[in-house]
Each structure stands twice: as C-alpha cells, then as structure tokens.
C-alpha cells in the first residue's frame, strides 16, 4: 500500500481518544520542542526536572490540560544521551517520528482502535521509551501497528501477546521519569506500517540519512488522532 493510500485510510478512521474523552480538544495546546524554539535555549534540557517545569509552566500560560506535538520535529533534547549517537551529525538521531502528548504521570491511556497485543518491553536505555506496548491492527484488510511509549511498569505486567484489545479499552498508565527513560511524563504515540522484526520497540527518532524511509513507514499520527 502506498503512503498516500495509507494516509487516506488513517484519515477515514474514527478513533477513540487516547486519554479521557472528558478532556476536550479545546483543552489541548500545541508545544514546540524543536531547535527553533528560542525559549528552550535557557532550559537545561538534559534535566527531566527542568524540562518538566518548562512544559508545565507553558501549559499554565496556555490554560491547557494537555500539550502535544513533535511529529518530524528536529530536537536537541536527545543530545543528553549517547543512545542517539550525537557524535556524528549525519547519523545523529534527532528527528522525532511520533506524536508526544504531555500530561501527568499515571494518566490512563486508551486504545484508539481495536487490535491485539503484538508485543511489549521495558526499554531501559537512558532516553529510551521505558515500558512500551505495541498493538497490531487489522482493519478492512489493512495491517499496521501503533506504539505507546513511556508507560508505567505496571502497564506491562501480566500482559499476553495476542490478547484482543477493544476500541476505547484502557491499556496503560503513564510512567514517571524514574521509569520512562528520564523524561517528563508523556505518551509517545507512533503509527508503523511495517514493524519489521521489532518486538516491544521501534525507532521513535530518526537521523537525516534514514528519514525518507521512516516518513514512509511512520506517517503523521494526527491523521488518526485529529488533534489539529
């Protein structure tokens, strides 16, 4: 399936909200964490506490309950960890492939579409996803996957591969910085056409060399979520 066809398919879906449906779209505000946001220059982004203070303060100024963004955003926040290979500009992974939704730890997360549990894993590298769940979807003959990163440890306990997940069903809660890869609490949500051989993990940040492939394989999550 071509990217354009897959994108049209995603846009045609009516998804359940990832978080409590009582939080309206008017309660959401976009957040720019790119290298182009001059306000970040005064922030020590290597500190999850400092970054969390920046995000929560921003949320208050916007009178928002949730802030979101980040698809294909060029970020500097990954430079704090050698997991992203920042020593080489061509291979440094700093382009975000998912959509982040920033909110309080322990916020419940719900499945936007029906599927099954494909895999789950605690990705413990510094700056990684922490506890992660991947759902497999097969809808109208189209097979694809959704990834949920930065969850709580409880979210991946007692799970079983292949178990059915209903649309709108509770699947997880968000983790704290202590378990989620050392980030302020948030959900990394990503759509994946071809999961390849990955289980419980999939690259959520790309370098420039591989960006064309990942743009093709991981389209804009907002096509499904319709937040903006």
GULUM-593391 format. One record per residue (C-alpha): residue number from 1; residue in three letters; x, y, z. Coordinates in nm, 2 decimals, padded with zeros to 4 digits, always signed. Example, Ala and Ser with C-alpha at 12.3 -4.5 7.8 and 13.67 -1.06 7.14 Angstrom:
! residues 2
i=1; aa=ala; c1=+01.23; c2=-00.45; c3=+00.78
i=2; aa=ser; c1=+01.37; c2=-00.11; c3=+00.71
! end
This chain:
! residues 228
i=1; aa=unk; c1=+00.00; c2=+00.00; c3=+00.00
i=2; aa=unk; c1=+00.13; c2=+00.34; c3=-00.10
i=3; aa=unk; c1=+00.18; c2=+00.61; c3=+00.17
i=4; aa=unk; c1=-00.09; c2=+00.83; c3=+00.02
i=5; aa=unk; c1=-00.34; c2=+00.54; c3=+00.02
i=6; aa=unk; c1=-00.25; c2=+00.45; c3=+00.38
i=7; aa=unk; c1=-00.28; c2=+00.82; c3=+00.49
i=8; aa=unk; c1=-00.63; c2=+00.84; c3=+00.33
i=9; aa=unk; c1=-00.72; c2=+00.52; c3=+00.52
i=10; aa=unk; c1=-00.60; c2=+00.66; c3=+00.85
i=11; aa=unk; c1=-00.79; c2=+00.99; c3=+00.79
i=12; aa=unk; c1=-01.11; c2=+00.79; c3=+00.73
i=13; aa=unk; c1=-01.09; c2=+00.61; c3=+01.07
i=14; aa=unk; c1=-01.29; c2=+00.74; c3=+01.37
i=15; aa=unk; c1=-01.06; c2=+00.68; c3=+01.66
i=16; aa=unk; c1=-01.13; c2=+00.69; c3=+02.03
i=17; aa=unk; c1=-00.93; c2=+00.95; c3=+02.23
i=18; aa=unk; c1=-00.60; c2=+00.83; c3=+02.37
i=19; aa=unk; c1=-00.69; c2=+00.99; c3=+02.71
i=20; aa=unk; c1=-01.02; c2=+01.06; c3=+02.89
i=21; aa=unk; c1=-01.28; c2=+01.18; c3=+02.65
i=22; aa=unk; c1=-01.39; c2=+01.44; c3=+02.90
i=23; aa=unk; c1=-01.08; c2=+01.64; c3=+02.81
i=24; aa=unk; c1=-01.20; c2=+01.84; c3=+02.51
i=25; aa=unk; c1=-00.99; c2=+01.94; c3=+02.21
i=26; aa=unk; c1=-01.01; c2=+02.30; c3=+02.34
i=27; aa=unk; c1=-00.81; c2=+02.18; c3=+02.65
i=28; aa=unk; c1=-00.52; c2=+02.08; c3=+02.42
i=29; aa=unk; c1=-00.24; c2=+02.32; c3=+02.32
i=30; aa=unk; c1=+00.05; c2=+02.26; c3=+02.08
i=31; aa=unk; c1=+00.40; c2=+02.26; c3=+02.21
i=32; aa=unk; c1=+00.72; c2=+02.33; c3=+02.01
i=33; aa=unk; c1=+01.03; c2=+02.14; c3=+02.14
i=34; aa=unk; c1=+01.23; c2=+02.19; c3=+01.83
i=35; aa=unk; c1=+01.57; c2=+02.35; c3=+01.79
i=36; aa=unk; c1=+01.38; c2=+02.65; c3=+01.65
i=37; aa=unk; c1=+01.21; c2=+02.73; c3=+01.99
i=38; aa=unk; c1=+01.44; c2=+03.01; c3=+02.13
i=39; aa=unk; c1=+01.27; c2=+02.97; c3=+02.47
i=40; aa=unk; c1=+01.44; c2=+02.63; c3=+02.52
i=41; aa=unk; c1=+01.79; c2=+02.79; c3=+02.50
i=42; aa=unk; c1=+01.76; c2=+02.90; c3=+02.86
i=43; aa=unk; c1=+01.65; c2=+02.55; c3=+02.97
i=44; aa=unk; c1=+01.88; c2=+02.26; c3=+03.08
i=45; aa=unk; c1=+01.70; c2=+02.00; c3=+02.86
i=46; aa=unk; c1=+01.93; c2=+01.73; c3=+02.99
i=47; aa=unk; c1=+01.74; c2=+01.76; c3=+03.32
i=48; aa=unk; c1=+01.40; c2=+01.59; c3=+03.32
i=49; aa=unk; c1=+01.30; c2=+01.81; c3=+03.62
i=50; aa=unk; c1=+01.39; c2=+02.14; c3=+03.44
i=51; aa=unk; c1=+01.22; c2=+02.03; c3=+03.12
i=52; aa=unk; c1=+00.91; c2=+01.92; c3=+03.31
i=53; aa=unk; c1=+00.90; c2=+02.27; c3=+03.48
i=54; aa=unk; c1=+00.92; c2=+02.43; c3=+03.14
i=55; aa=unk; c1=+00.64; c2=+02.22; c3=+03.00
i=56; aa=unk; c1=+00.41; c2=+02.26; c3=+03.30
i=57; aa=unk; c1=+00.47; c2=+02.64; c3=+03.31
i=58; aa=unk; c1=+00.39; c2=+02.65; c3=+02.93
i=59; aa=unk; c1=+00.07; c2=+02.45; c3=+02.99
i=60; aa=unk; c1=-00.04; c2=+02.70; c3=+03.26
i=61; aa=unk; c1=+00.02; c2=+03.00; c3=+03.03
i=62; aa=unk; c1=-00.20; c2=+02.84; c3=+02.77
i=63; aa=unk; c1=-00.46; c2=+02.74; c3=+03.02
i=64; aa=unk; c1=-00.44; c2=+02.39; c3=+02.88
i=65; aa=unk; c1=-00.48; c2=+02.05; c3=+03.04
i=66; aa=unk; c1=-00.27; c2=+01.87; c3=+02.78
i=67; aa=unk; c1=+00.01; c2=+01.98; c3=+02.54
i=68; aa=unk; c1=+00.11; c2=+01.79; c3=+02.23
i=69; aa=unk; c1=+00.33; c2=+01.79; c3=+01.92
i=70; aa=unk; c1=+00.66; c2=+01.67; c3=+01.78
i=71; aa=unk; c1=+00.60; c2=+01.48; c3=+01.46
i=72; aa=unk; c1=+00.91; c2=+01.52; c3=+01.24
i=73; aa=unk; c1=+01.04; c2=+01.78; c3=+01.49
i=74; aa=unk; c1=+01.41; c2=+01.84; c3=+01.49
i=75; aa=unk; c1=+01.51; c2=+01.83; c3=+01.86
i=76; aa=unk; c1=+01.82; c2=+01.89; c3=+02.07
i=77; aa=unk; c1=+01.68; c2=+01.72; c3=+02.38
i=78; aa=unk; c1=+01.83; c2=+01.38; c3=+02.28
i=79; aa=unk; c1=+02.19; c2=+01.51; c3=+02.30
i=80; aa=unk; c1=+02.19; c2=+01.43; c3=+02.67
i=81; aa=unk; c1=+02.22; c2=+01.06; c3=+02.59
i=82; aa=unk; c1=+02.47; c2=+00.87; c3=+02.37
i=83; aa=unk; c1=+02.19; c2=+00.63; c3=+02.29
i=84; aa=unk; c1=+02.11; c2=+00.87; c3=+02.00
i=85; aa=unk; c1=+02.47; c2=+00.88; c3=+01.85
i=86; aa=unk; c1=+02.51; c2=+01.25; c3=+01.86
i=87; aa=unk; c1=+02.89; c2=+01.23; c3=+01.78
i=88; aa=unk; c1=+02.82; c2=+01.22; c3=+01.40
i=89; aa=unk; c1=+02.59; c2=+01.49; c3=+01.25
i=90; aa=unk; c1=+02.48; c2=+01.25; c3=+00.97
i=91; aa=unk; c1=+02.39; c2=+00.96; c3=+01.20
i=92; aa=unk; c1=+02.27; c2=+01.16; c3=+01.50
i=93; aa=unk; c1=+01.91; c2=+01.06; c3=+01.57
i=94; aa=unk; c1=+01.72; c2=+01.38; c3=+01.65
i=95; aa=unk; c1=+01.41; c2=+01.39; c3=+01.43
i=96; aa=unk; c1=+01.10; c2=+01.27; c3=+01.62
i=97; aa=unk; c1=+00.88; c2=+01.02; c3=+01.44
i=98; aa=unk; c1=+00.58; c2=+01.01; c3=+01.68
i=99; aa=unk; c1=+00.34; c2=+01.25; c3=+01.84
i=100; aa=unk; c1=+00.40; c2=+01.33; c3=+02.21
i=101; aa=unk; c1=+00.12; c2=+01.40; c3=+02.45
i=102; aa=unk; c1=+00.24; c2=+01.56; c3=+02.77
i=103; aa=unk; c1=+00.04; c2=+01.52; c3=+03.09
i=104; aa=unk; c1=+00.05; c2=+01.39; c3=+03.44
i=105; aa=unk; c1=+00.21; c2=+01.06; c3=+03.54
i=106; aa=unk; c1=-00.05; c2=+00.78; c3=+03.60
i=107; aa=unk; c1=-00.28; c2=+00.93; c3=+03.34
i=108; aa=unk; c1=-00.49; c2=+00.63; c3=+03.19
i=109; aa=unk; c1=-00.43; c2=+00.56; c3=+02.82
i=110; aa=unk; c1=-00.70; c2=+00.40; c3=+02.59
i=111; aa=unk; c1=-00.67; c2=+00.21; c3=+02.26
i=112; aa=unk; c1=-00.78; c2=+00.44; c3=+01.97
i=113; aa=unk; c1=-00.87; c2=+00.14; c3=+01.76
i=114; aa=unk; c1=-00.94; c2=-00.23; c3=+01.81
i=115; aa=unk; c1=-00.64; c2=-00.46; c3=+01.78
i=116; aa=unk; c1=-00.43; c2=-00.72; c3=+01.96
i=117; aa=unk; c1=-00.12; c2=-00.70; c3=+02.18
i=118; aa=unk; c1=+00.17; c2=-00.75; c3=+01.94
i=119; aa=unk; c1=+00.45; c2=-00.71; c3=+02.19
i=120; aa=unk; c1=+00.57; c2=-00.52; c3=+02.50
i=121; aa=unk; c1=+00.90; c2=-00.45; c3=+02.66
i=122; aa=unk; c1=+01.08; c2=-00.23; c3=+02.91
i=123; aa=unk; c1=+01.33; c2=-00.03; c3=+02.70
i=124; aa=unk; c1=+01.57; c2=+00.08; c3=+02.97
i=125; aa=unk; c1=+01.84; c2=+00.28; c3=+02.79
i=126; aa=unk; c1=+01.88; c2=+00.64; c3=+02.91
i=127; aa=unk; c1=+01.65; c2=+00.84; c3=+02.69
i=128; aa=unk; c1=+01.46; c2=+00.54; c3=+02.56
i=129; aa=unk; c1=+01.09; c2=+00.46; c3=+02.59
i=130; aa=unk; c1=+01.09; c2=+00.27; c3=+02.92
i=131; aa=unk; c1=+00.78; c2=+00.04; c3=+02.93
i=132; aa=unk; c1=+00.63; c2=+00.02; c3=+02.59
i=133; aa=unk; c1=+00.33; c2=-00.16; c3=+02.43
i=134; aa=unk; c1=+00.28; c2=-00.22; c3=+02.06
i=135; aa=unk; c1=-00.07; c2=-00.30; c3=+01.93
i=136; aa=unk; c1=-00.14; c2=-00.48; c3=+01.60
i=137; aa=unk; c1=-00.44; c2=-00.37; c3=+01.39
i=138; aa=unk; c1=-00.61; c2=-00.54; c3=+01.10
i=139; aa=unk; c1=-00.89; c2=-00.33; c3=+00.97
i=140; aa=unk; c1=-01.06; c2=-00.37; c3=+00.64
i=141; aa=unk; c1=-00.77; c2=-00.57; c3=+00.51
i=142; aa=unk; c1=-00.51; c2=-00.32; c3=+00.62
i=143; aa=unk; c1=-00.25; c2=-00.43; c3=+00.87
i=144; aa=unk; c1=-00.05; c2=-00.18; c3=+01.08
i=145; aa=unk; c1=+00.08; c2=-00.11; c3=+01.43
i=146; aa=unk; c1=+00.06; c2=+00.16; c3=+01.70
i=147; aa=unk; c1=+00.32; c2=+00.21; c3=+01.96
i=148; aa=unk; c1=+00.27; c2=+00.35; c3=+02.31
i=149; aa=unk; c1=+00.59; c2=+00.45; c3=+02.49
i=150; aa=unk; c1=+00.69; c2=+00.60; c3=+02.83
i=151; aa=unk; c1=+00.44; c2=+00.40; c3=+03.03
i=152; aa=unk; c1=+00.44; c2=+00.28; c3=+03.39
i=153; aa=unk; c1=+00.60; c2=-00.05; c3=+03.49
i=154; aa=unk; c1=+00.25; c2=-00.17; c3=+03.59
i=155; aa=unk; c1=+00.13; c2=-00.12; c3=+03.23
i=156; aa=unk; c1=+00.34; c2=-00.42; c3=+03.10
i=157; aa=unk; c1=+00.28; c2=-00.66; c3=+03.39
i=158; aa=unk; c1=+00.05; c2=-00.96; c3=+03.32
i=159; aa=unk; c1=+00.02; c2=-00.88; c3=+02.95
i=160; aa=unk; c1=+00.00; c2=-01.16; c3=+02.69
i=161; aa=unk; c1=+00.08; c2=-01.14; c3=+02.32
i=162; aa=unk; c1=-00.22; c2=-01.19; c3=+02.10
i=163; aa=unk; c1=-00.48; c2=-01.08; c3=+02.35
i=164; aa=unk; c1=-00.76; c2=-00.88; c3=+02.19
i=165; aa=unk; c1=-00.79; c2=-00.51; c3=+02.28
i=166; aa=unk; c1=-01.12; c2=-00.34; c3=+02.21
i=167; aa=unk; c1=-01.15; c2=+00.01; c3=+02.07
i=168; aa=unk; c1=-01.16; c2=+00.26; c3=+02.36
i=169; aa=unk; c1=-01.04; c2=+00.00; c3=+02.61
i=170; aa=unk; c1=-00.80; c2=+00.10; c3=+02.89
i=171; aa=unk; c1=-00.45; c2=-00.03; c3=+02.81
i=172; aa=unk; c1=-00.20; c2=+00.15; c3=+03.03
i=173; aa=unk; c1=-00.10; c2=+00.44; c3=+03.25
i=174; aa=unk; c1=+00.19; c2=+00.69; c3=+03.20
i=175; aa=unk; c1=+00.51; c2=+00.64; c3=+03.39
i=176; aa=unk; c1=+00.73; c2=+00.88; c3=+03.58
i=177; aa=unk; c1=+01.08; c2=+01.00; c3=+03.48
i=178; aa=unk; c1=+01.22; c2=+00.73; c3=+03.70
i=179; aa=unk; c1=+01.09; c2=+00.45; c3=+03.47
i=180; aa=unk; c1=+01.01; c2=+00.62; c3=+03.14
i=181; aa=unk; c1=+01.36; c2=+00.69; c3=+03.00
i=182; aa=unk; c1=+01.41; c2=+01.00; c3=+03.22
i=183; aa=unk; c1=+01.16; c2=+01.23; c3=+03.06
i=184; aa=unk; c1=+00.87; c2=+01.44; c3=+03.20
i=185; aa=unk; c1=+00.56; c2=+01.23; c3=+03.19
i=186; aa=unk; c1=+00.42; c2=+01.19; c3=+02.84
i=187; aa=unk; c1=+00.29; c2=+00.94; c3=+02.59
i=188; aa=unk; c1=+00.49; c2=+00.88; c3=+02.27
i=189; aa=unk; c1=+00.23; c2=+00.76; c3=+02.02
i=190; aa=unk; c1=+00.35; c2=+00.63; c3=+01.68
i=191; aa=unk; c1=+00.19; c2=+00.46; c3=+01.38
i=192; aa=unk; c1=+00.40; c2=+00.20; c3=+01.20
i=193; aa=unk; c1=+00.32; c2=+00.03; c3=+00.87
i=194; aa=unk; c1=+00.58; c2=-00.24; c3=+00.88
i=195; aa=unk; c1=+00.71; c2=-00.34; c3=+01.22
i=196; aa=unk; c1=+00.99; c2=-00.54; c3=+01.06
i=197; aa=unk; c1=+01.15; c2=-00.77; c3=+01.32
i=198; aa=unk; c1=+01.09; c2=-00.54; c3=+01.62
i=199; aa=unk; c1=+00.91; c2=-00.65; c3=+01.93
i=200; aa=unk; c1=+00.83; c2=-00.41; c3=+02.21
i=201; aa=unk; c1=+01.04; c2=-00.15; c3=+02.05
i=202; aa=unk; c1=+01.07; c2=+00.05; c3=+01.73
i=203; aa=unk; c1=+01.28; c2=+00.36; c3=+01.64
i=204; aa=unk; c1=+01.10; c2=+00.67; c3=+01.75
i=205; aa=unk; c1=+01.37; c2=+00.91; c3=+01.64
i=206; aa=unk; c1=+01.55; c2=+00.92; c3=+01.31
i=207; aa=unk; c1=+01.86; c2=+01.07; c3=+01.16
i=208; aa=unk; c1=+01.87; c2=+01.26; c3=+00.83
i=209; aa=unk; c1=+02.01; c2=+00.96; c3=+00.64
i=210; aa=unk; c1=+01.71; c2=+00.73; c3=+00.72
i=211; aa=unk; c1=+01.44; c2=+00.99; c3=+00.73
i=212; aa=unk; c1=+01.29; c2=+00.92; c3=+00.39
i=213; aa=unk; c1=+01.23; c2=+00.55; c3=+00.49
i=214; aa=unk; c1=+01.08; c2=+00.64; c3=+00.83
i=215; aa=unk; c1=+00.85; c2=+00.91; c3=+00.69
i=216; aa=unk; c1=+00.71; c2=+00.64; c3=+00.46
i=217; aa=unk; c1=+00.68; c2=+00.38; c3=+00.73
i=218; aa=unk; c1=+00.56; c2=+00.61; c3=+01.01
i=219; aa=unk; c1=+00.30; c2=+00.86; c3=+00.89
i=220; aa=unk; c1=+00.18; c2=+01.15; c3=+01.09
i=221; aa=unk; c1=-00.02; c2=+01.02; c3=+01.39
i=222; aa=unk; c1=-00.25; c2=+01.32; c3=+01.37
i=223; aa=unk; c1=-00.41; c2=+01.16; c3=+01.06
i=224; aa=unk; c1=-00.57; c2=+00.92; c3=+01.31
i=225; aa=unk; c1=-00.59; c2=+01.14; c3=+01.62
i=226; aa=unk; c1=-00.72; c2=+01.46; c3=+01.45
i=227; aa=unk; c1=-00.59; c2=+01.69; c3=+01.73
i=228; aa=unk; c1=-00.52; c2=+01.97; c3=+01.48
! end
